[in-house]
């Protein structure tokens, strides 16, 4: 990554960076498309096999490398044979009322508000009556609350951990907020009210907030893995988890 940054800086200084970037972006997109072909060729048979061999049918969106056993793991860029290609902002390749559970973790913030609306409607369509959609995502309110005149102990500790984790040293609320908004390809961050409203617009009537790792549904308990990246304390403090039932 350091070498890439150095090359980018050198090209910018030469004045050719803006000209080359669109070409590099196009090559990257074509490479990603070609990488999806093996998954696309086997996706239909994989889905049919999964649905026919599992009584409890569970779809994991945006799985990346966080493969869940017993789930049908999916991603826009599947990294292994244990993960199918699925663009969650388009129509899902599943029949109506064919799934019992759908789960995504630190994924929905990476797609646009409009894309998320499509995703939520498709999840609602594919879930059986009584099915549950569990979402874990950064809680925007955790960051906006850092702008209070006086911070509590948890907030102070969070800023300290945040600065240490990202090797930023002492960070202000402004730095932390910009960091969470503009890094990692984030497109839209939610508060509990905003996410709840988006889920209700998709058709869900029962939407509840739950803790990381906690659920009244056995299949949804202890499945979050973002703590492996962030650490348990950071992840539990920052993450908003909602469960929406059909």
Secondary structure by P-SEA (a helix, b strand, c coil): caaaaaaaaaaaaacccccaaaaaaaaaaaaaaaaaaaaaaaaaaaaaaaaaaccbbbbbccccccccccccccccccccccbbbbccccccccccccccbbbbccccccccaaaaaaaaaaaaaaccccbbbbbbcccaaaaaacccccccaaaaaaaaaaaaaaccccccaaaaaaaacccccccccccaaaaaaaaaaacccbbbbbcccccccccccccccccccccaaaaaacbbbbbbcc
